[in-house]
Amino acid sequence: MNPFRYERARDAESAVALLAQAPNGAFLGGGTNLVDHMKLEVRQPDLLVDITRLPYDHIELLPNGHVRIGAMVRNSDLAADRTIRTRYPLLAQALLPCPEGTQVGGLCYKNYEEKNGAWVVISIFFRRPLQTPRRPAQPGL
Amino acid sequence: MDLEITLQVNRATRRLSIDTRTTLLDTLREHLGLTGPKKGCDHGQCGVCTVLLDGRRVNSYLALAVAHQDADIVTIEGLADGENLHPLQRAFIAHDAFQCGYCTPGHICSAVGMLREAEAGWPSVVSTDLNAEHVTLDDHEIRERMSGNLCRCAAYANIVPAIKEVLP
């Protein structure tokens, strides 16, 4: 892994400002994909801006009945959230097969084929029941 | 680049200076001498590196230590209460739920985290009712929820009853 500087962002503005000064930098969210790719040297940022402590990890039911999902919400928390399970079961079902990473990681990572983001985008845009792959228990497990 | 960080590890405060590239797993094993969590696949896919981070199970190989300042970390070494083994540790022994033992620390830590998720009502992909009030951990559910932990010795047939042993 290439050496890199690490900075923890205080707020969204400072996070953006830090990265604006580092063309080869990257935001660090959950790190599920980024850290693995850094180990493989697929990505070699020279600065990591840690955004994990920013206050965007809530799921809010809004007065108009909609739901706001913070960008830092973990997919596992999202799939387990009672409001999501009740109001948006398709979203929970789409995430359960592989509930890793965060919303911001899944939707903003450069490759839109990344598993979590793909399921979420597909389920929203196609607006039809989505048969999530249910893996039966393997023999001997 | 080295940074000073503080971690709470197995109820002890540990201060250390580490390179930003150091994973939590390497921090625990190489810098703190806690060799319970293991390095297996090197990509956070096999689960032998599983520890508890702020009460949740995580693949410590995918976590950068510098990003977890002040985190509360529990490894397999921290599950026992002195000489009193954790109920899951006793159950794994009673059910012969390991052979070489390499995956066992990760399995047990993962099971601790998994049981907390189930207690909180988290569904899994095999749950028949997404909105069930309570989770019933049958064999099917346990296998699915533990599917992130691999055992090349195939002790699964005994791991599942070991976990069932500690269910309330």
Chai-1 contact restraints between the chains, C-beta under 6 A:
chainA,res_idxA,chainB,res_idxB,connection_type,confidence,min_distance_angstrom,max_distance_angstrom,comment,restraint_id
A,M1,B,R21,contact,1.0,0.0,6.0,A-B,restraint_1
A,P3,B,M1,contact,1.0,0.0,6.0,A-B,restraint_2
A,F4,B,T20,contact,1.0,0.0,6.0,A-B,restraint_3
A,R5,B,M1,contact,1.0,0.0,6.0,A-B,restraint_4
A,Y6,B,T20,contact,1.0,0.0,6.0,A-B,restraint_5
A,Y6,B,V66,contact,1.0,0.0,6.0,A-B,restraint_6
A,G31,B,L62,contact,1.0,0.0,6.0,A-B,restraint_7
A,V35,B,L62,contact,1.0,0.0,6.0,A-B,restraint_8
A,D36,B,H43,contact,1.0,0.0,6.0,A-B,restraint_9
A,D50,B,A67,contact,1.0,0.0,6.0,A-B,restraint_10
A,A80,B,W122,contact,1.0,0.0,6.0,A-B,restraint_11
A,R85,B,L130,contact,1.0,0.0,6.0,A-B,restraint_12
A,R85,B,N131,contact,1.0,0.0,6.0,A-B,restraint_13
A,P89,B,L130,contact,1.0,0.0,6.0,A-B,restraint_14
A,L96,B,V125,contact,1.0,0.0,6.0,A-B,restraint_15
A,P97,B,V125,contact,1.0,0.0,6.0,A-B,restraint_16
A,R134,B,V125,contact,1.0,0.0,6.0,A-B,restraint_17
A,A137,B,H140,contact,1.0,0.0,6.0,A-B,restraint_18
A,A137,B,R143,contact,1.0,0.0,6.0,A-B,restraint_19
A,L141,B,R143,contact,1.0,0.0,6.0,A-B,restraint_20
A,L141,B,Y156,contact,1.0,0.0,6.0,A-B,restraint_21
